[in-house]
Amino acid sequence: MTRRTPWPASVSQPLVSPLQPSVVYTAQTPDALDAQYEGVTSGYTYSREGHPNAQVLGRHIDVLEAAPNPGTVTGSGMAAVTAAMLATLNTGDHVVAGNQLYGRSLRLLTETLPALGITATLVDPTDAAALKAAIRPETRLILVEVVSNPTLRVADMEGILALAKDAGVPVAVDNTFTTPRAYRPFAEGADIVIHSVTKLLSGHSDVMAGYVAARDAEVAARIDTLAVTMGLTASPFDCWLAERGLLTFDLRFERAQENAAALADHLSGLPGVTRVLYPTRSDHPDHNRAQALLDGKGGNMVSFVIEGGRAQANALAGEVAELAFAPTLGDVSTTVSHPASSSHRALSADDRAALGMPEGFFRVSVGIEPLEVLRDAFTRSVVAAQSETP
Ligand SMILES: *Cc1c(COP(=O)(O)O)cnc(C)c1O
């Protein structure tokens, strides 16, 4: 069997982006290859180096983020974080980072990068003064997330970007939670934008992908080269699915956010719920900042605390089974997670309590279901938890 059967020629174009899984691309002649490598013509050679589905997806996210240079699509959000770190940091360099970053980002900073001689200081990003105090002469990067997981604190982005500019230190923003619907880091002055495309941008929990873009063209090129060299490339199928998911991102985000704001209010009225965290609610500690920074967009994440301990948490999770009890976020359907037994299990109970995360703490990634379905499911779950004897 040879591969002689040619792809059919067509004067018409497909409406939908074709899925292009080919790893290898043929060229006409060595001269044609030279022209391609020199950028005189454009084409593909080997899919780790780039492929059409990654390119289409990347240009789509570039537009959403108003990226000054084309971003690099990676095989996961962590690959994007890794590429951003390794392209900007060398042995001896120091990073100042948020102390409530995504768990694996924290492990990258505290376990992996120190082995390469890169150190990090973790600070509370709602406190720009603390962040400023952590900057050293060898600080080469500030890494923050705008809304923290799972306590949904809002970073003082204005303060951080201003002090970073004074200190001449670039700022990388992991915009996964906020998404370009609520916050656009480049427009606000950030230097690098990172996404776990796995989450809200794709939206269907069937894609693992990431994205990273840089304001500086040289940094952008270093990130891209690093991603190709280290093999951080995303698969064509994942990119193709992510592009499809992105087409409804705006609609999904708006609906999920409306649901989240309404669910937060509903939860606050249920017996046994001692605390509700939603950035734009008036009882949230960063309520004013959320209104100003996020333009009143509270996003799709809601956290809440119920009375009691593990027994009550088990009862709530068991009853919420109609929704999904799963530690992820950004799916079209609502998922509920329990940080004490999943994302934050490595911390001691005392450390979790200090972060405001007792056993009864739950995080909800709100989806696009009819609001009534969510209200009913949470009412039943909270009641089930309450009737569990302490
Ligand atoms: C999930 C997540 C990541 C990592 O993304 P993966 O696609 O799972 O590798 C990074 N940052 C944030 C804020 C996340 O939520």
The ligand as a Gaussian input file, in Angstrom:
#p B3LYP/6-31G(d) Opt

LIG

0 1
 C       -6.072000      23.706000      35.174000
 C       -5.209000      24.886000      35.360000
 C       -3.871000      24.891000      34.915000
 C       -3.235000      23.697000      34.276000
 O       -3.859000      23.367000      33.078000
 P       -3.862000      21.874000      32.469000
 O       -4.491000      22.064000      31.155000
 O       -4.641000      21.011000      33.421000
 O       -2.435000      21.448000      32.401000
 C       -3.118000      26.041000      35.088000
 N       -3.638000      27.125000      35.683000
 C       -4.905000      27.168000      36.128000
 C       -5.414000      28.404000      36.767000
 C       -5.729000      26.047000      35.988000
 O       -6.992000      26.080000      36.437000

